[in-house]
Every structure is written in C-alpha cells, then in structure tokens.
Amino acid sequence: MNAAIEAEGLRKSYSDHHALNGVNLSVAAGTVLGVLGPNGAGKTTTVRILATLARPDSGRAVVAGHDVLREPREVRRRIGLAGQYAAVDEQLTGRENLVLLGTLLRLGKQGARDRAAELLARFELTDAADRLTRTYSGGMRRRLDLAACLVSSPPVVFLDEPTTGLDPSSRATLWRMIRDQVASGVTVLLTTQYLEEADVLADRIAVVDHGVVIAEGTPDELKRKVGAEWLEVTVAHGRDLSAAASALSCVAAMPPREAAGGKSFSVRLPDGMGAVATAATALETAGIEIAGFALRRPSLDDVFLHLTGQEHS
C-alpha cells in the first residue's frame, strides 16, 4: 500500500534537549498508526513536525505526497489536526464554530453550512448544535474538535492524545467515530497515553523512547516480542503462596512475579497448552487450594515495560 505519511531521520533539539534523535515512521494510507512512549519521548514533537507546526533540524518527511519543508502549504491543505486540548471557541455555538472554519477554508457560505450540518449529525451533536460550546461536556467538546479537524475532508488526520481526560463512555464513543473515519479511507496518526486505546484502534504501533522509534509492529507482533503467556494463580489461603510458587518451579520459564495482596502470583510458561496442564497437576499434587487459575497473554502494558523499562501510568 502507498504510504500516506513517511518520515526519515527526523531530529529536533531545543537548547540542550534532544527531543528527536532520528525518528523513522511509515503509515500506509487508510490505516491507523498508534504512537506510544513515556512522557517527553518525542511524540508531540513528531506530530508538530509532520503537521508543519515545527521544523526539524534534519531529516525529511512527506505527508499526503508533499514534503513538509518544501511544500508546507500543500501539506496543511491535506491534513486535520486535533491536539491534546479541544480548540473550540467557547463564545460560539457548535454550529458557528464549524461554519466559521468552513468559511475560512473557502467552502462558500452554503457549503460551510452544509458541511457543518453533516458533521454535527455524524458526531451526534445536532441537538446541541446551537448551544454555546462553553456549555458542552468534555466528551462533546472533543467530538466537536474532531469534527472541526475534518471540515476540509482531509485524507490525513493527526490526533495528539485525543481522549485525554474523558470518561470511559465518552472515550468509547470517540473511538467509534475515529474508526468510522478510517473506514472511509482516512489515514490517522494517533498519539495516546492509553494503551488500551492503541490496542483497539491501531493497525500498527510505534513505541518511541528518548526521541527514537525503538519498536514497531502490529499489536500482536509487539506482544509476541515480550514472550509467552503468563499463568496467573490465586491461592485460597495466603500461607500457601510460597508453596504454590515452589510447586510450579518445574514448569515456570522464569521466577514467579508476586502481585499485591499476598494471595496471587504470575509465572511465565513455555509455549503450549501442555505447560498449563502440567501446572494444574503440580498444584493439585501439592494439595494447594486454588481460588483463581487463568492464562493471560502479554498486554501492551507488558510491551511498554519491556521496551522502555517504565511502568505505564
């Protein structure tokens, strides 16, 4: 597939801080790339460069077929951007916000009104369209912000932590709306602090740390990098925790990892269901009463910790 976004060797420094140290990215048209990383890893700086809001010190980037340095105006005509905070005018209604943007983008008076009505309906804001946006909830403001970045029907959209601060219901609603855009052919680069969000939305994930992409792949590919499944065991009585861990030493691929609470631990198993059966038999033979016994695949939290050495907050 053709790449809608390509970046090679992007570097950017601010005084003595190296924000980017050679970022390479490629996003296929009509897909979602999720960009993960610790705070200060360079995610927002990357978005700013790709959206022509900042210039790289070196490297190159092409967005929607146009070079961000040589053709910034052409890039801006083809992108939408929603930042970490909803950029809506609180003194205007939702409809007025969108009509104003449409007018500035030269859609014409009627074209701007028609596009506003279409987006208000698509983002379930028609009933609130003529209310001042200062009365909107956080979720409604984020939906209006996403609608605003789509007024010009851009083929490429940058979403920088679009659901930060939203409740789970509002977040799920915005996820559905993002998926609808991708289904219509829009390419999305998404930075997020929610690993579940990347798992749900992203076709591929790039993990950035210290200004460099340290891993990239599908969510499943990244999870496989961490290793095999974990067996989570909860004993009925805390006094049996040590004995249970000892009983599984014959099957564990590495020492058990104790969880908070004193009644459960996790052990990494070799591949294959045979290891699960062996673990269950070992616990039964040891006469340990088990309250919980479950196999868990590695999660993106495990990937994050494995790659960056940091617990995800």
N, C-alpha and C positions, 0 to 999 in steps of 0.2 A: 504494500500500500504506500501511496505517496505520503511524505512527512509534511504535516501542517506546521510543525514547529521543529526547528533544528538549532542547536547551539553547540559550538565547539570552542573549548579552551577559554571560557569566559572568566576573566579576572577583574576584581574590583577591590580597591583599598580606600579606606577613609583614615587619613593620617597614618598611624602605625597599626591600624586594624585591618587585617586581610579578610574582607567579607567573602570573597570568592577566590578560589585558588586553582581554577581550571575546570569549570563545570561543563560537562558534555551531556546533552539531552536530545532525544528524538521522539516526537509524538506523532503517531500515524493519524491521518485525517479520520475524523469521525469516532475517535476514541477518547478515553479519559486517562491522563497521567496524574497519579497522586504523588505529591512530593512531601516526604516526611523528613523530620530531623529535629534535633534539640533546639531550644530557643537560641537564636544567634548563629544558627548553622549556615544561613545564607539563603533561605527560602524566599523571603520577601525581596531581597536584593535581586535575586534571579528574575522574579516576576517584574520588578520595576525596569530592569534592562530589556526584557522581552517586550514589554509594553511601551517602550521608548521614553519612560519617565526618568531613566538614568543611563549614562553612557558607560560602557565597560572600559577598563584601562587597556585591555587587549582581548583578542578572541573575536568570534563572529557569530551572528545569529540571523536566521531567516524565519520570518513568520508570515504565513499565508502567501509564500512565494516572493516576499520582499525583504531586503536587507534592512535590519533595524537602524543601522548607522547611515547608510546611503539613501534610504527611502523611508524615513520615519513617518512622513505624512501618509504614504500609501499603506504602511502597517496600521496606523491609527484608524484608517478608514475601514479596516477589515477585522478589528478586534473589539471585544467588550471587556470591561474590567470592573469587578466588584471587589473592593478592598475589605479590610478587616472590620470596618465600621460603615454602617449604612449611610451613603452620601445622598440624602434626600433633603429637600428644603422644607423645614417644618412650618414655614409660613404659607405654603401652598398645599392644595389638596393632592391626593394621589394622582388624579387625572391631570391636574395642572402641571405636576412635575413631569409627567410623560409627554404631554403636548408641548411643553417648553423645549424639552430635549429634541423632540421630533422636528420642531420648527428650526432649532439651531442646526440640526442635521439636514436641513433643506428638503424635508419631505413635503413641504407645502402645508397650508393651513388645514385643508380637508384631509390630506394624507397623514398629518400628525395626529389629528383627532381620531381617524380610523385606526391607526396603529396603536394609539393609547387604549382605545376601547377593546381591541383584540388582545392586548397584553393584560389588561385588567381582568378580562374574562379568563384567560389562560392561567393566571396566577391567583384566581379566586379572590379578587379584590373589588369586583363590580359593586357590591353592596356598600363598600367603604370608599368608593372612588371619589366622592365629592365631600369627604371629610378632610379636615386639616391633618397632615401626616403627624403632627405632634400628638394626636390622639391615638395613633396606631400602637399596637403592641410590638414587642421586639420582633416576633416572627413575621408580622405583617410588614414591618419596615424592611426586613431582609428580603421578603418576596418582592416588594416594590423596587428595591435596589437591584435585584437580579433582573426584573423586568426592564429597568432603566438601561442596563448594560446590553439589552437585546433590541433596543428600539431600532437600530440600523440593520438588524438581521445579520450580525457579524458571523463569519464562518469559524472564528476562533474566539474563545472566551477564557479569560484568566479569573479564577476565583481564589482569592487570598483569605483563607480561613473563613469561609462564608457563613458558617453556622456557629461561630464562637458566641457563647452566652445564651444560646437558645435552649428551651426545654426540649425533652426527647420528642414530644409530639410535633413541635414546630420544625425540629431538625428532620424528622422523617418526611414531613410534607415537602420541605425544600429538596431533600434527596430525590423524591419522586419527580419534582419539577426539573431537576438537573438531568435525570435520566431521560425525561421526555425530550429535552433539547438534544441530547446525544443521539437519541433515536431518529431525530430529524436531520442528522448529519453534522451537527456542530462538534468541533474539537474543543476539549476542555483540559486546561492545566489547573489542577486543584492543589493548593497547599492546605494542610489541615493538621490540627493538633489532636484530632480524634482518630485513633487507629481503626476503630470500627467503621468510620466514615470512608476511609481509604479502602477497606476490605469490601465494603458494599458497592462503592461507586467506580473504583479504578480498574481499568483493564490491565494497566501496568503501574508499578510503583518504583519511584526512585528515592533512595534514602541518602540524604545529604548530611554531612558532618564536617565541620571546620572548612566549609566552602568547597567541598569536593563530593561528587557522587560516589559513594562507597559501595553501593549495591543497586541493582536494578533488575526487575523481572515481574512476572505476574505474582499476585498474592500467594498462590500455591507454590511457585518456584522459590520465593523467598522463605516461605515456611519450611520447605524441604532443606534449605541451607542450614537450618537450626539443628535438624536431626530427626530422630524417630519420635514416636508418640511417648507421652508421659502417662503413667498409671497413677491415678490419684486414689489414695487409700485413707479411709477414716475409720479409726477403731472405736468400738463402743465404750471402752474404758481407757483413760489416758495412761494408766500404768502399763498398758500393753503396747504402747507406741514403739518403744525401743525393740521389743521382741519381734514386732511385726516387721520393722525395718531390717532386722537381722535375718529374719526368715526369707526375705526377698533378695538377700545379698547374692544368692545363686543365679538370679535372673536379671538383676539390675545392670545396666550398662555403665552406670556411674553412681556415686554415693547418693542416698536419698536427700531430698530437699524438704525440710520440715516447714509446715505452714503455721501461721499464728493460731493460737488456741490450744496447742498441746495435744490434739487428737488426730491430726492428719499429716500426711507427708506425700511427696510425689517422687516417683522413680522413673528414670528414662529406660525404656525397654528396647531390646533389639527388634528389628522388623519381624512381622509375622504374628499371627494370632496364637501360635503355639506358645509364645512367651507369656501371653495373658493367661492361658490355661495353666501353665507351669506356676505362675504367681498365685493363682487362686488355690491350686493344690497345696502349695507351700504354706499358705496361711491357714488352710483347713487342717493340715497335718500338725501345725504348731498349736492348734486349739485356740486360735485367737478369734474373738467375736468381732465381726466387721459390721460397721454401720454404713459404710459407703465404699464403692469399688467401681471406678469409672475410668475409661480410656479417653485421653484428651490429646488432640493433635496440637502441634505448636501453633501459637497465635501470633499476630503481628506484634503484640507486646513482647513476646519471646524474641522475635526478629529484632525489634528495636533494641532490646537489652543486649542481645548477642552481637549486634553490629556496632553499637555506639558505646556500650558499657554503662549506659544510664537507664535507670528505671523510668518508664514513661509516667509523667504526672497527670 
